[in-house]
Amino acid sequence: MAEFRITITTKHFSPIHTSTNHQVTNMPTSQISTPLKGVDAAIVIAALHNHDLMIKTVCPALVSYAFESGDKATSATYTITDKKPIGQTTYTLTLTNVPDGVDSLVNAKPPVGILTISGKWRVADGMLNESIDIDANFMMKKVAKSTVEKTHPEQHLKLLEAAKC
């Protein structure tokens, strides 16, 4: 098996206010990058555009999923059910194909509030890069961030492995 180097860069949320128009710019919650290691970029992008493959790869505790709306070739929303340590959770996942990757949007309603995870998966310069923004209350964001940083590097590797096949 090929050896991969994975880089995780995290940033704490800190709004940046511009002095002229007072817009708030959010920095990504986490950034994960994985070298393609010989896998052709076009093949990785095709794998990212394959929504069934993406769901099966990025939802390791997957119980079931169902297409809800949209067009699988461009942008589609799915209902995902994952297994949790106690019970199951159901949420929506929207995948939107872009020329150099895919955008993902998770909308969940855990018992402790609302959780939104927005991801931008991009292939560039021999790397699979994922920029993740998490919006939730403080505790939920901390748990989600920890889970993302623990599980997404492995998801990158699984996706690259699946792309080779």
Secondary structure, 3 states (H helix, E strand, C coil): CCCCCCEEEECCCCCEECCCCCCEECCCCEEEEEECCCCCHHHHHHHHHCHHHHHHHHCCCEEEEEEEEEECCCEEEEEEEEECCCCEEEEEEEEEEECCEEEEEEEECCCCCCEEEEEEEEEECCEEEEEEEEECCHHHHHHHHHHHHHHHHHHHHHHHHHHHC
